[in-house]
Amino acid sequence: MGIIIECPKCGHWNAGSAQVCRGLIRSGSKKGNPCDVRNLRRLPAKEYLIEYRSSDGKKIRERVGPNKLDAEYRLQEMKNHIDDQAPKVQSSVTLSEIFDWYLSLPETK
């Protein structure tokens, strides 16, 4: 789970903490050359995405917009939502039954 910054020049998805784009130019005369964006956080045209796993384990990426605070809020919202959907396991075995079982093992006698 995390925040991703999409470079407006090359479209590469960088980590949320990245300042320098690590992508390659995808088209044009400079195709294949490294992207020359040096400060991703200050660019006005950048996009933030969030990445998380759903309750069934699928990776989901969701575009949030140009505001990092909105991305952080949305990521926390999704974490809480996934935690609420997680199945709650209720055990029918008590702790005293587990102690009795353990103490009855031949290795523990």
N, C-alpha and C positions, 0 to 999 in steps of 0.2 A: 504494500500500500504506500502510495506516495504521490507527490506533486511533480508534474513534468512541465517544462517550458518548451514550447514549439518555436523554433527560430523563424522569423518572418521572411528571411532571405532564402534559406535552403530547405526549410520544412523539417529539419532534424529535431527529434525529440531528445532534449537534454534533461538531466536531473534538475530538480527544483532549486538546488543550491549552486548550480553551475553559473559561472559568469562569462565564460568563453564558449562559443559554439564549437562542437567537435565534428560537425557534419561536413558533407561534401556537396558542392554545387551540382544539381541534377540535370541542368539543361543549359543551352547557350554556348557561347564560345569558351567559357571557363568551366565547362562540364568536367567533373572529376577533381577539380582543384579544391583545397580546403576552404571552408567558409571563413570570411574575414570579419565576422561579427565579434567584437571584443568585450562588449558589456551587454549581455542579454537583458539584465534587469532594468536598464534605463531605456530600452527601446519601447516606443509607444505602441507599436503594431504587434507585439508578442501575444501569444495565446497561452493560457495555462490549461492543463489537463490534469485530471486525477485518475489514478489507477488503483483498483482494488479487486478483490476476489469476492464473488457472490457466495451465498451460503452453499451452493452446489459445487463450488470450486472453480468456476469459470472466471477468467481474467476479463475485467471490464475497464475500458478507458472512456472517460466522459469529458468532453470539452466544456470548460467553465466560462472562460472569458479572459479579459486582460488584467483582472484584479487578483492579486495573490491572496488577499484576505478572504475574498469570496471562495477561492479554491480551497483554502484551509478550512473554512466553515463547512463547505460542501463535503469534504473528505471526512471531517469529524461526524457530520450528519449521517453519512453512509456507514461509518464504523458503528455508530450507535444502532442504526437500523439493522445491520447484519447481526449484531450481538443480541438484539431483541428477538430475531427470528431463529436463533440457534436453539436446537432442541434441548430442553432441560431433562437431564437424566435423573430418574428417581430410582434409588437402589432399594431392593426389597430385603437385602441382607444387612443385619445390624452389625455394629462394631464388636459387640460381645460375641456374636456368632463367629466372626473372623478370628478373634482371639482364641476361642475354644478350638476352632479348626487348626490354627497354627500350633497351639500347644499339644494337640493330639498327633502331630506329625512325628514319625520315628526319629528324624534328624534333630528335633528340638527336645526330645526326652532325655 
